[in-house]
Amino acid sequence: MTAETTVNHEEKAYALLKADAEKILKLIKVQMDHLTMPQCPLYEEVLDTQMFGLSREIDFAVRLGLIDSEVGKGILGELERELSLLHEAFTNNKK
Amino acid sequence: MTAETTVNHEEKAYALLKADAEKILKLIKVQMDHLTMPQCPLYEEVLDTQMFGLSREIDFAVRLGLIDSEVGKGILGELERELSLLHEAFTNNKK
């Protein structure tokens, strides 16, 4: 096992986090595409739970030194922007 | 960076997970020691949320190949046993 395995861990950690973030993004997009449908009341809770889970994974990867905390913030920040767009679309849709 | 860094990651991952599990164990013990006091209704939700967070960290560490899935199950299993002892103590305490 050489230094590559370490870089490998870092790359793999980042790839796993991005893949998990992608899954949440898909959940948001599905909701965005079905705005007119009656919203499943649990949807927000599902998203919140998934965001909490991802934030714990990111925090864990940062504490392990596998990713930089700014990179972690970037992944979460992007999702939070998408989430606020979704909330906005909901509110406008109700008017 | 040599292979040690990799073993270092594995050891560090395990140590972080055990430390996070220890925090949850302390939460359970505090509750166990104050059974007679009126239970804070949110307590169970706090414990559930913390258990969910830890399970996501463990799953992440397993997917990264930093810990063995059986080791991860062991950490969670121990906490789940403590949690069921706590629930039992609650129920008996109410009788």
N, CA and C atoms of all chains as a GROMACS GRO file, in nm:
protein
  570
    1MET      N    1   0.084  -0.117   0.000
    1MET     CA    2   0.000   0.000   0.000
    1MET      C    3   0.090   0.125   0.000
    2THR      N    4   0.069   0.209  -0.095
    2THR     CA    5   0.157   0.328  -0.105
    2THR      C    6   0.078   0.454  -0.076
    3ALA      N    7   0.140   0.565  -0.097
    3ALA     CA    8   0.074   0.694  -0.073
    3ALA      C    9  -0.053   0.701  -0.158
    4GLU      N   10  -0.049   0.627  -0.269
    4GLU     CA   11  -0.168   0.634  -0.355
    4GLU      C   12  -0.294   0.596  -0.277
    5THR      N   13  -0.278   0.497  -0.186
    5THR     CA   14  -0.397   0.451  -0.114
    5THR      C   15  -0.455   0.566  -0.032
    6THR      N   16  -0.364   0.656   0.013
    6THR     CA   17  -0.415   0.769   0.093
    6THR      C   18  -0.489   0.865   0.002
    7VAL      N   19  -0.421   0.899  -0.111
    7VAL     CA   20  -0.487   0.990  -0.207
    7VAL      C   21  -0.617   0.924  -0.253
    8ASN      N   22  -0.609   0.791  -0.267
    8ASN     CA   23  -0.726   0.714  -0.308
    8ASN      C   24  -0.840   0.736  -0.207
    9HIS      N   25  -0.809   0.730  -0.078
    9HIS     CA   26  -0.911   0.752   0.026
    9HIS      C   27  -0.971   0.891   0.012
   10GLU      N   28  -0.883   0.987  -0.012
   10GLU     CA   29  -0.933   1.126  -0.022
   10GLU      C   30  -1.024   1.139  -0.144
   11GLU      N   31  -0.977   1.085  -0.256
   11GLU     CA   32  -1.060   1.093  -0.379
   11GLU      C   33  -1.190   1.016  -0.360
   12LYS      N   34  -1.180   0.900  -0.298
   12LYS     CA   35  -1.298   0.815  -0.280
   12LYS      C   36  -1.398   0.884  -0.185
   13ALA      N   37  -1.345   0.946  -0.082
   13ALA     CA   38  -1.432   1.017   0.014
   13ALA      C   39  -1.507   1.128  -0.058
   14TYR      N   40  -1.434   1.204  -0.138
   14TYR     CA   41  -1.497   1.315  -0.211
   14TYR      C   42  -1.602   1.260  -0.309
   15ALA      N   43  -1.566   1.154  -0.380
   15ALA     CA   44  -1.659   1.095  -0.479
   15ALA      C   45  -1.785   1.044  -0.410
   16LEU      N   46  -1.769   0.980  -0.292
   16LEU     CA   47  -1.886   0.928  -0.217
   16LEU      C   48  -1.977   1.043  -0.174
   17LEU      N   49  -1.916   1.150  -0.124
   17LEU     CA   50  -1.996   1.265  -0.077
   17LEU      C   51  -2.070   1.331  -0.193
   18LYS      N   52  -2.001   1.342  -0.307
   18LYS     CA   53  -2.066   1.403  -0.424
   18LYS      C   54  -2.182   1.315  -0.471
   19ALA      N   55  -2.161   1.184  -0.466
   19ALA     CA   56  -2.268   1.091  -0.510
   19ALA      C   57  -2.388   1.102  -0.415
   20ASP      N   58  -2.361   1.112  -0.286
   20ASP     CA   59  -2.471   1.126  -0.188
   20ASP      C   60  -2.542   1.259  -0.208
   21ALA      N   61  -2.464   1.363  -0.237
   21ALA     CA   62  -2.524   1.495  -0.262
   21ALA      C   63  -2.612   1.489  -0.387
   22GLU      N   64  -2.564   1.418  -0.487
   22GLU     CA   65  -2.638   1.401  -0.613
   22GLU      C   66  -2.774   1.336  -0.588
   23LYS      N   67  -2.776   1.239  -0.498
   23LYS     CA   68  -2.904   1.170  -0.466
   23LYS      C   69  -3.003   1.270  -0.407
   24ILE      N   70  -2.954   1.359  -0.322
   24ILE     CA   71  -3.043   1.459  -0.260
   24ILE      C   72  -3.090   1.558  -0.367
   25LEU      N   73  -2.998   1.592  -0.457
   25LEU     CA   74  -3.032   1.686  -0.565
   25LEU      C   75  -3.146   1.627  -0.649
   26LYS      N   76  -3.137   1.499  -0.674
   26LYS     CA   77  -3.242   1.432  -0.754
   26LYS      C   78  -3.377   1.439  -0.680
   27LEU      N   79  -3.371   1.419  -0.547
   27LEU     CA   80  -3.496   1.428  -0.468
   27LEU      C   81  -3.556   1.568  -0.484
   28ILE      N   82  -3.469   1.669  -0.480
   28ILE     CA   83  -3.517   1.808  -0.493
   28ILE      C   84  -3.575   1.830  -0.632
   29LYS      N   85  -3.506   1.780  -0.735
   29LYS     CA   86  -3.552   1.801  -0.874
   29LYS      C   87  -3.689   1.734  -0.895
   30VAL      N   88  -3.705   1.614  -0.839
   30VAL     CA   89  -3.834   1.543  -0.854
   30VAL      C   90  -3.945   1.630  -0.796
   31GLN      N   91  -3.915   1.688  -0.680
   31GLN     CA   92  -4.017   1.772  -0.615
   31GLN      C   93  -4.044   1.897  -0.698
   32MET      N   94  -3.936   1.950  -0.755
   32MET     CA   95  -3.948   2.073  -0.837
   32MET      C   96  -4.034   2.044  -0.960
   33ASP      N   97  -4.017   1.926  -1.017
   33ASP     CA   98  -4.090   1.892  -1.140
   33ASP      C   99  -4.237   1.862  -1.111
   34HIS      N  100  -4.271   1.840  -0.986
   34HIS     CA  101  -4.410   1.802  -0.956
   34HIS      C  102  -4.474   1.903  -0.861
   35LEU      N  103  -4.440   2.029  -0.883
   35LEU     CA  104  -4.490   2.134  -0.793
   35LEU      C  105  -4.641   2.139  -0.786
   36THR      N  106  -4.703   2.115  -0.902
   36THR     CA  107  -4.850   2.131  -0.905
   36THR      C  108  -4.918   2.019  -0.827
   37MET      N  109  -4.848   1.907  -0.813
   37MET     CA  110  -4.912   1.793  -0.742
   37MET      C  111  -4.919   1.828  -0.592
   38PRO      N  112  -5.020   1.770  -0.524
   38PRO     CA  113  -5.024   1.794  -0.378
   38PRO      C  114  -4.894   1.744  -0.315
   39GLN      N  115  -4.832   1.831  -0.239
   39GLN     CA  116  -4.700   1.795  -0.185
   39GLN      C  117  -4.714   1.689  -0.076
   40CYS      N  118  -4.629   1.590  -0.085
   40CYS     CA  119  -4.627   1.489   0.022
   40CYS      C  120  -4.573   1.560   0.148
   41PRO      N  121  -4.653   1.564   0.257
   41PRO     CA  122  -4.614   1.642   0.376
   41PRO      C  123  -4.480   1.598   0.432
   42LEU      N  124  -4.447   1.472   0.410
   42LEU     CA  125  -4.321   1.423   0.470
   42LEU      C  126  -4.200   1.463   0.388
   43TYR      N  127  -4.226   1.520   0.270
   43TYR     CA  128  -4.115   1.542   0.178
   43TYR      C  129  -4.007   1.630   0.240
   44GLU      N  130  -4.054   1.733   0.309
   44GLU     CA  131  -3.957   1.825   0.367
   44GLU      C  132  -3.874   1.752   0.473
   45GLU      N  133  -3.943   1.667   0.548
   45GLU     CA  134  -3.872   1.593   0.654
   45GLU      C  135  -3.770   1.496   0.594
   46VAL      N  136  -3.808   1.434   0.481
   46VAL     CA  137  -3.714   1.341   0.414
   46VAL      C  138  -3.589   1.419   0.372
   47LEU      N  139  -3.611   1.535   0.312
   47LEU     CA  140  -3.497   1.616   0.265
   47LEU      C  141  -3.412   1.662   0.383
   48ASP      N  142  -3.480   1.708   0.491
   48ASP     CA  143  -3.404   1.753   0.609
   48ASP      C  144  -3.320   1.639   0.666
   49THR      N  145  -3.379   1.522   0.673
   49THR     CA  146  -3.307   1.406   0.730
   49THR      C  147  -3.187   1.371   0.642
   50GLN      N  148  -3.209   1.375   0.511
   50GLN     CA  149  -3.098   1.343   0.420
   50GLN      C  150  -2.987   1.448   0.429
   51MET      N  151  -3.029   1.575   0.443
   51MET     CA  152  -2.928   1.682   0.454
   51MET      C  153  -2.848   1.664   0.585
   52PHE      N  154  -2.919   1.628   0.692
   52PHE     CA  155  -2.851   1.607   0.821
   52PHE      C  156  -2.751   1.491   0.807
   53GLY      N  157  -2.795   1.383   0.743
   53GLY     CA  158  -2.708   1.266   0.723
   53GLY      C  159  -2.584   1.302   0.645
   54LEU      N  160  -2.602   1.377   0.539
   54LEU     CA  161  -2.487   1.418   0.455
   54LEU      C  162  -2.394   1.510   0.534
   55SER      N  163  -2.453   1.600   0.613
   55SER     CA  164  -2.366   1.693   0.690
   55SER      C  165  -2.281   1.614   0.790
   56ARG      N  166  -2.336   1.507   0.846
   56ARG     CA  167  -2.258   1.425   0.941
   56ARG      C  168  -2.145   1.350   0.866
   57GLU      N  169  -2.174   1.305   0.742
   57GLU     CA  170  -2.070   1.236   0.664
   57GLU      C  171  -1.957   1.334   0.630
   58ILE      N  172  -1.997   1.455   0.591
   58ILE     CA  173  -1.897   1.557   0.555
   58ILE      C  174  -1.812   1.593   0.677
   59ASP      N  175  -1.878   1.611   0.789
   59ASP     CA  176  -1.806   1.645   0.913
   59ASP      C  177  -1.707   1.535   0.948
   60PHE      N  178  -1.750   1.412   0.930
   60PHE     CA  179  -1.666   1.296   0.959
   60PHE      C  180  -1.544   1.294   0.864
   61ALA      N  181  -1.568   1.320   0.736
   61ALA     CA  182  -1.458   1.320   0.638
   61ALA      C  183  -1.359   1.432   0.667
   62VAL      N  184  -1.413   1.547   0.711
   62VAL     CA  185  -1.325   1.661   0.744
   62VAL      C  186  -1.240   1.626   0.867
   63ARG      N  187  -1.304   1.571   0.970
   63ARG     CA  188  -1.232   1.534   1.093
   63ARG      C  189  -1.125   1.429   1.062
   64LEU      N  190  -1.151   1.346   0.961
   64LEU     CA  191  -1.053   1.243   0.923
   64LEU      C  192  -0.941   1.302   0.838
   65GLY      N  193  -0.960   1.426   0.797
   65GLY     CA  194  -0.858   1.489   0.713
   65GLY      C  195  -0.865   1.442   0.569
   66LEU      N  196  -0.981   1.388   0.529
   66LEU     CA  197  -0.992   1.334   0.392
   66LEU      C  198  -1.043   1.441   0.296
   67ILE      N  199  -1.116   1.538   0.346
   67ILE     CA  200  -1.152   1.651   0.261
   67ILE      C  201  -1.135   1.780   0.341
   68ASP      N  202  -1.121   1.888   0.269
   68ASP     CA  203  -1.106   2.020   0.330
   68ASP      C  204  -1.244   2.071   0.372
   69SER      N  205  -1.250   2.141   0.485
   69SER     CA  206  -1.382   2.184   0.535
   69SER      C  207  -1.451   2.278   0.436
   70GLU      N  208  -1.371   2.358   0.364
   70GLU     CA  209  -1.434   2.448   0.266
   70GLU      C  210  -1.501   2.368   0.155
   71VAL      N  211  -1.438   2.259   0.117
   71VAL     CA  212  -1.496   2.172   0.012
   71VAL      C  213  -1.629   2.116   0.064
   72GLY      N  214  -1.628   2.076   0.191
   72GLY     CA  215  -1.751   2.023   0.251
   72GLY      C  216  -1.860   2.127   0.252
   73LYS      N  217  -1.823   2.248   0.292
   73LYS     CA  218  -1.922   2.358   0.295
   73LYS      C  219  -1.977   2.384   0.155
   74GLY      N  220  -1.890   2.371   0.056
   74GLY     CA  221  -1.932   2.394  -0.084
   74GLY      C  222  -2.038   2.294  -0.126
   75ILE      N  223  -2.017   2.167  -0.089
   75ILE     CA  224  -2.114   2.062  -0.128
   75ILE      C  225  -2.250   2.092  -0.064
   76LEU      N  226  -2.248   2.123   0.066
   76LEU     CA  227  -2.375   2.150   0.138
   76LEU      C  228  -2.440   2.280   0.089
   77GLY      N  229  -2.353   2.383   0.066
   77GLY     CA  230  -2.404   2.514   0.023
   77GLY      C  231  -2.482   2.505  -0.106
   78GLU      N  232  -2.429   2.424  -0.198
   78GLU     CA  233  -2.495   2.408  -0.328
   78GLU      C  234  -2.635   2.348  -0.310
   79LEU      N  235  -2.643   2.247  -0.223
   79LEU     CA  236  -2.773   2.183  -0.199
   79LEU      C  237  -2.869   2.279  -0.129
   80GLU      N  238  -2.814   2.357  -0.035
   80GLU     CA  239  -2.902   2.451   0.038
   80GLU      C  240  -2.960   2.556  -0.057
   81ARG      N  241  -2.879   2.596  -0.158
   81ARG     CA  242  -2.933   2.692  -0.257
   81ARG      C  243  -3.048   2.628  -0.334
   82GLU      N  244  -3.028   2.502  -0.373
   82GLU     CA  245  -3.134   2.432  -0.448
   82GLU      C  246  -3.260   2.418  -0.362
   83LEU      N  247  -3.239   2.391  -0.234
   83LEU     CA  248  -3.353   2.375  -0.142
   83LEU      C  249  -3.430   2.505  -0.129
   84SER      N  250  -3.358   2.618  -0.121
   84SER     CA  251  -3.432   2.744  -0.105
   84SER      C  252  -3.506   2.779  -0.233
   85LEU      N  253  -3.449   2.739  -0.350
   85LEU     CA  254  -3.522   2.760  -0.477
   85LEU      C  255  -3.653   2.679  -0.476
   86LEU      N  256  -3.641   2.558  -0.419
   86LEU     CA  257  -3.760   2.471  -0.413
   86LEU      C  258  -3.866   2.534  -0.323
   87HIS      N  259  -3.823   2.580  -0.206
   87HIS     CA  260  -3.919   2.642  -0.112
   87HIS      C  261  -3.987   2.763  -0.178
   88GLU      N  262  -3.906   2.842  -0.249
   88GLU     CA  263  -3.958   2.961  -0.318
   88GLU      C  264  -4.065   2.920  -0.421
   89ALA      N  265  -4.031   2.816  -0.496
   89ALA     CA  266  -4.123   2.769  -0.601
   89ALA      C  267  -4.254   2.722  -0.537
   90PHE      N  268  -4.242   2.655  -0.421
   90PHE     CA  269  -4.363   2.612  -0.349
   90PHE      C  270  -4.450   2.732  -0.316
   91THR      N  271  -4.388   2.832  -0.253
   91THR     CA  272  -4.463   2.947  -0.205
   91THR      C  273  -4.530   3.019  -0.322
   92ASN      N  274  -4.454   3.038  -0.430
   92ASN     CA  275  -4.513   3.107  -0.548
   92ASN      C  276  -4.626   3.024  -0.605
   93ASN      N  277  -4.608   2.893  -0.598
   93ASN     CA  278  -4.708   2.803  -0.658
   93ASN      C  279  -4.841   2.809  -0.583
   94LYS      N  280  -4.829   2.843  -0.451
   94LYS     CA  281  -4.952   2.846  -0.369
   94LYS      C  282  -5.030   2.974  -0.392
   95LYS      N  283  -4.962   3.078  -0.442
   95LYS     CA  284  -5.032   3.208  -0.459
   95LYS      C  285  -5.139   3.198  -0.568
   96MET      N  286   0.436   1.022   0.239
   96MET     CA  287   0.322   0.952   0.301
   96MET      C  288   0.335   0.802   0.270
   97THR      N  289   0.334   0.724   0.374
   97THR     CA  290   0.354   0.580   0.351
   97THR      C  291   0.225   0.505   0.384
   98ALA      N  292   0.236   0.377   0.384
   98ALA     CA  293   0.118   0.294   0.414
   98ALA      C  294   0.066   0.330   0.553
   99GLU      N  295   0.160   0.382   0.636
   99GLU     CA  296   0.111   0.414   0.772
   99GLU      C  297  -0.006   0.511   0.766
  100THR      N  298   0.000   0.605   0.667
  100THR     CA  299  -0.107   0.705   0.662
  100THR      C  300  -0.241   0.636   0.639
  101THR      N  301  -0.234   0.525   0.564
  101THR     CA  302  -0.360   0.454   0.536
  101THR      C  303  -0.410   0.387   0.663
  102VAL      N  304  -0.315   0.315   0.727
  102VAL     CA  305  -0.353   0.249   0.854
  102VAL      C  306  -0.398   0.358   0.951
  103ASN      N  307  -0.328   0.474   0.944
  103ASN     CA  308  -0.363   0.588   1.028
  103ASN      C  309  -0.509   0.627   1.005
  104HIS      N  310  -0.550   0.635   0.878
  104HIS     CA  311  -0.688   0.670   0.845
  104HIS      C  312  -0.784   0.568   0.904
  105GLU      N  313  -0.748   0.442   0.892
  105GLU     CA  314  -0.838   0.338   0.943
  105GLU      C  315  -0.849   0.349   1.095
  106GLU      N  316  -0.734   0.364   1.160
  106GLU     CA  317  -0.736   0.376   1.308
  106GLU      C  318  -0.811   0.502   1.349
  107LYS      N  319  -0.784   0.610   1.278
  107LYS     CA  320  -0.847   0.739   1.312
  107LYS      C  321  -0.999   0.730   1.293
  108ALA      N  322  -1.039   0.665   1.183
  108ALA     CA  323  -1.184   0.650   1.156
  108ALA      C  324  -1.249   0.573   1.270
  109TYR      N  325  -1.186   0.465   1.310
  109TYR     CA  326  -1.241   0.382   1.418
  109TYR      C  327  -1.246   0.463   1.548
  110ALA      N  328  -1.139   0.535   1.576
  110ALA     CA  329  -1.132   0.615   1.701
  110ALA      C  330  -1.240   0.723   1.701
  111LEU      N  331  -1.262   0.788   1.586
  111LEU     CA  332  -1.366   0.894   1.576
  111LEU      C  333  -1.504   0.834   1.600
  112LEU      N  334  -1.530   0.718   1.539
  112LEU     CA  335  -1.662   0.655   1.554
  112LEU      C  336  -1.685   0.613   1.700
  113LYS      N  337  -1.580   0.558   1.761
  113LYS     CA  338  -1.594   0.516   1.903
  113LYS      C  339  -1.618   0.638   1.992
  114ALA      N  340  -1.551   0.748   1.961
  114ALA     CA  341  -1.568   0.872   2.040
  114ALA      C  342  -1.711   0.924   2.023
  115ASP      N  343  -1.762   0.920   1.901
  115ASP     CA  344  -1.900   0.967   1.877
  115ASP      C  345  -2.000   0.873   1.946
  116ALA      N  346  -1.970   0.744   1.946
  116ALA     CA  347  -2.058   0.647   2.014
  116ALA      C  348  -2.055   0.674   2.165
  117GLU      N  349  -1.940   0.707   2.215
  117GLU     CA  350  -1.923   0.735   2.358
  117GLU      C  351  -2.010   0.855   2.400
  118LYS      N  352  -2.016   0.955   2.312
  118LYS     CA  353  -2.099   1.075   2.342
  118LYS      C  354  -2.245   1.033   2.357
  119ILE      N  355  -2.291   0.944   2.268
  119ILE     CA  356  -2.431   0.898   2.274
  119ILE      C  357  -2.452   0.816   2.401
  120LEU      N  358  -2.351   0.736   2.434
  120LEU     CA  359  -2.361   0.653   2.555
  120LEU      C  360  -2.377   0.742   2.678
  121LYS      N  361  -2.304   0.852   2.680
  121LYS     CA  362  -2.314   0.947   2.794
  121LYS      C  363  -2.455   1.006   2.801
  122LEU      N  364  -2.511   1.039   2.683
  122LEU     CA  365  -2.649   1.092   2.680
  122LEU      C  366  -2.744   0.990   2.742
  123ILE      N  367  -2.724   0.863   2.707
  123ILE     CA  368  -2.812   0.757   2.760
  123ILE      C  369  -2.792   0.745   2.911
  124LYS      N  370  -2.667   0.749   2.956
  124LYS     CA  371  -2.639   0.731   3.099
  124LYS      C  372  -2.701   0.846   3.180
  125VAL      N  373  -2.690   0.969   3.126
  125VAL     CA  374  -2.749   1.085   3.197
  125VAL      C  375  -2.899   1.060   3.216
  126GLN      N  376  -2.961   1.010   3.111
  126GLN     CA  377  -3.106   0.987   3.117
  126GLN      C  378  -3.135   0.876   3.218
  127MET      N  379  -3.049   0.775   3.216
  127MET     CA  380  -3.068   0.659   3.306
  127MET      C  381  -3.056   0.704   3.452
  128ASP      N  382  -2.965   0.797   3.476
  128ASP     CA  383  -2.941   0.843   3.615
  128ASP      C  384  -3.052   0.935   3.664
  129HIS      N  385  -3.133   0.986   3.572
  129HIS     CA  386  -3.237   1.083   3.613
  129HIS      C  387  -3.375   1.031   3.577
  130LEU      N  388  -3.391   0.902   3.596
  130LEU     CA  389  -3.519   0.839   3.558
  130LEU      C  390  -3.638   0.899   3.630
  131THR      N  391  -3.614   0.933   3.756
  131THR     CA  392  -3.729   0.979   3.837
  131THR      C  393  -3.773   1.118   3.793
  132MET      N  394  -3.681   1.193   3.730
  132MET     CA  395  -3.717   1.330   3.689
  132MET      C  396  -3.815   1.322   3.570
  133PRO      N  397  -3.899   1.425   3.556
  133PRO     CA  398  -3.988   1.423   3.439
  133PRO      C  399  -3.902   1.420   3.312
  134GLN      N  400  -3.931   1.327   3.226
  134GLN     CA  401  -3.845   1.310   3.108
  134GLN      C  402  -3.867   1.423   3.008
  135CYS      N  403  -3.757   1.475   2.959
  135CYS     CA  404  -3.768   1.578   2.854
  135CYS      C  405  -3.823   1.508   2.729
  136PRO      N  406  -3.942   1.554   2.681
  136PRO     CA  407  -4.007   1.482   2.570
  136PRO      C  408  -3.918   1.471   2.447
  137LEU      N  409  -3.827   1.567   2.433
  137LEU     CA  410  -3.746   1.565   2.311
  137LEU      C  411  -3.630   1.467   2.322
  138TYR      N  412  -3.612   1.412   2.441
  138TYR     CA  413  -3.491   1.333   2.465
  138TYR      C  414  -3.480   1.217   2.368
  139GLU      N  415  -3.592   1.152   2.348
  139GLU     CA  416  -3.588   1.034   2.260
  139GLU      C  417  -3.551   1.078   2.118
  140GLU      N  418  -3.607   1.193   2.079
  140GLU     CA  419  -3.578   1.243   1.943
  140GLU      C  420  -3.429   1.279   1.930
  141VAL      N  421  -3.372   1.337   2.037
  141VAL     CA  422  -3.230   1.371   2.034
  141VAL      C  423  -3.148   1.244   2.016
  142LEU      N  424  -3.182   1.141   2.091
  142LEU     CA  425  -3.107   1.015   2.082
  142LEU      C  426  -3.124   0.952   1.944
  143ASP      N  427  -3.248   0.952   1.894
  143ASP     CA  428  -3.271   0.895   1.760
  143ASP      C  429  -3.190   0.968   1.654
  144THR      N  430  -3.191   1.101   1.663
  144THR     CA  431  -3.117   1.181   1.564
  144THR      C  432  -2.968   1.150   1.572
  145GLN      N  433  -2.917   1.140   1.695
  145GLN     CA  434  -2.774   1.111   1.712
  145GLN      C  435  -2.740   0.971   1.660
  146MET      N  436  -2.831   0.876   1.685
  146MET     CA  437  -2.808   0.739   1.636
  146MET      C  438  -2.808   0.737   1.483
  147PHE      N  439  -2.901   0.813   1.424
  147PHE     CA  440  -2.907   0.820   1.277
  147PHE      C  441  -2.776   0.881   1.223
  148GLY      N  442  -2.731   0.989   1.287
  148GLY     CA  443  -2.607   1.054   1.244
  148GLY      C  444  -2.488   0.959   1.251
  149LEU      N  445  -2.479   0.885   1.361
  149LEU     CA  446  -2.368   0.790   1.378
  149LEU      C  447  -2.377   0.678   1.274
  150SER      N  448  -2.499   0.632   1.247
  150SER     CA  449  -2.513   0.522   1.149
  150SER      C  450  -2.468   0.568   1.010
  151ARG      N  451  -2.493   0.695   0.979
  151ARG     CA  452  -2.449   0.747   0.848
  151ARG      C  453  -2.295   0.757   0.844
  152GLU      N  454  -2.234   0.796   0.957
  152GLU     CA  455  -2.087   0.804   0.962
  152GLU      C  456  -2.027   0.665   0.944
  153ILE      N  457  -2.088   0.567   1.013
  153ILE     CA  458  -2.037   0.429   1.006
  153ILE      C  459  -2.050   0.376   0.863
  154ASP      N  460  -2.167   0.401   0.802
  154ASP     CA  461  -2.191   0.355   0.665
  154ASP      C  462  -2.088   0.418   0.571
  155PHE      N  463  -2.060   0.545   0.594
  155PHE     CA  464  -1.962   0.617   0.511
  155PHE      C  465  -1.823   0.554   0.528
  156ALA      N  466  -1.784   0.526   0.652
  156ALA     CA  467  -1.652   0.467   0.680
  156ALA      C  468  -1.642   0.327   0.618
  157VAL      N  469  -1.752   0.252   0.622
  157VAL     CA  470  -1.752   0.117   0.563
  157VAL      C  471  -1.737   0.128   0.410
  158ARG      N  472  -1.814   0.219   0.349
  158ARG     CA  473  -1.808   0.235   0.203
  158ARG      C  474  -1.668   0.280   0.160
  159LEU      N  475  -1.600   0.354   0.250
  159LEU     CA  476  -1.465   0.401   0.219
  159LEU      C  477  -1.362   0.290   0.240
  160GLY      N  478  -1.407   0.181   0.300
  160GLY     CA  479  -1.314   0.072   0.327
  160GLY      C  480  -1.225   0.100   0.448
  161LEU      N  481  -1.268   0.191   0.534
  161LEU     CA  482  -1.184   0.227   0.650
  161LEU      C  483  -1.217   0.140   0.770
  162ILE      N  484  -1.337   0.090   0.777
  162ILE     CA  485  -1.370  -0.007   0.883
  162ILE      C  486  -1.452  -0.119   0.823
  163ASP      N  487  -1.451  -0.231   0.891
  163ASP     CA  488  -1.525  -0.348   0.846
  163ASP      C  489  -1.672  -0.331   0.888
  164SER      N  490  -1.763  -0.378   0.804
  164SER     CA  491  -1.906  -0.353   0.834
  164SER      C  492  -1.946  -0.422   0.964
  165GLU      N  493  -1.883  -0.535   0.996
  165GLU     CA  494  -1.917  -0.604   1.122
  165GLU      C  495  -1.876  -0.518   1.243
  166VAL      N  496  -1.764  -0.449   1.227
  166VAL     CA  497  -1.717  -0.360   1.336
  166VAL      C  498  -1.820  -0.247   1.354
  167GLY      N  499  -1.866  -0.197   1.241
  167GLY     CA  500  -1.967  -0.090   1.247
  167GLY      C  501  -2.094  -0.137   1.314
  168LYS      N  502  -2.138  -0.258   1.276
  168LYS     CA  503  -2.260  -0.314   1.338
  168LYS      C  504  -2.239  -0.331   1.488
  169GLY      N  505  -2.117  -0.368   1.526
  169GLY     CA  506  -2.085  -0.387   1.668
  169GLY      C  507  -2.101  -0.259   1.747
  170ILE      N  508  -2.052  -0.149   1.691
  170ILE     CA  509  -2.060  -0.018   1.760
  170ILE      C  510  -2.208   0.020   1.779
  171LEU      N  511  -2.286   0.008   1.670
  171LEU     CA  512  -2.429   0.046   1.679
  171LEU      C  513  -2.506  -0.050   1.770
  172GLY      N  514  -2.473  -0.181   1.757
  172GLY     CA  515  -2.544  -0.282   1.836
  172GLY      C  516  -2.532  -0.257   1.985
  173GLU      N  517  -2.412  -0.218   2.026
  173GLU     CA  518  -2.387  -0.193   2.170
  173GLU      C  519  -2.476  -0.079   2.218
  174LEU      N  520  -2.485   0.027   2.135
  174LEU     CA  521  -2.567   0.143   2.175
  174LEU      C  522  -2.715   0.106   2.176
  175GLU      N  523  -2.756   0.025   2.079
  175GLU     CA  524  -2.898  -0.014   2.073
  175GLU      C  525  -2.936  -0.096   2.197
  176ARG      N  526  -2.841  -0.178   2.246
  176ARG     CA  527  -2.871  -0.254   2.368
  176ARG      C  528  -2.890  -0.159   2.486
  177GLU      N  529  -2.802  -0.057   2.493
  177GLU     CA  530  -2.813   0.041   2.603
  177GLU      C  531  -2.944   0.117   2.592
  178LEU      N  532  -2.983   0.150   2.469
  178LEU     CA  533  -3.109   0.223   2.448
  178LEU      C  534  -3.229   0.140   2.493
  179SER      N  535  -3.226   0.010   2.463
  179SER     CA  536  -3.343  -0.069   2.503
  179SER      C  537  -3.347  -0.087   2.655
  180LEU      N  538  -3.228  -0.090   2.719
  180LEU     CA  539  -3.225  -0.093   2.868
  180LEU      C  540  -3.289   0.034   2.923
  181LEU      N  541  -3.259   0.145   2.855
  181LEU     CA  542  -3.314   0.275   2.899
  181LEU      C  543  -3.466   0.274   2.885
  182HIS      N  544  -3.513   0.228   2.771
  182HIS     CA  545  -3.659   0.225   2.749
  182HIS      C  546  -3.727   0.137   2.855
  183GLU      N  547  -3.663   0.023   2.882
  183GLU     CA  548  -3.716  -0.071   2.984
  183GLU      C  549  -3.726  -0.003   3.121
  184ALA      N  550  -3.617   0.069   3.152
  184ALA     CA  551  -3.612   0.137   3.283
  184ALA      C  552  -3.724   0.242   3.291
  185PHE      N  553  -3.747   0.311   3.178
  185PHE     CA  554  -3.856   0.411   3.174
  185PHE      C  555  -3.988   0.344   3.208
  186THR      N  556  -4.014   0.235   3.132
  186THR     CA  557  -4.144   0.170   3.144
  186THR      C  558  -4.163   0.120   3.287
  187ASN      N  559  -4.061   0.056   3.342
  187ASN     CA  560  -4.074   0.004   3.480
  187ASN      C  561  -4.093   0.119   3.578
  188ASN      N  562  -4.029   0.230   3.546
  188ASN     CA  563  -4.033   0.346   3.637
  188ASN      C  564  -4.174   0.406   3.642
  189LYS      N  565  -4.248   0.387   3.531
  189LYS     CA  566  -4.383   0.447   3.523
  189LYS      C  567  -4.483   0.361   3.600
  190LYS      N  568  -4.449   0.232   3.622
  190LYS     CA  569  -4.547   0.142   3.688
  190LYS      C  570  -4.563   0.184   3.833
   0.00000   0.00000   0.00000
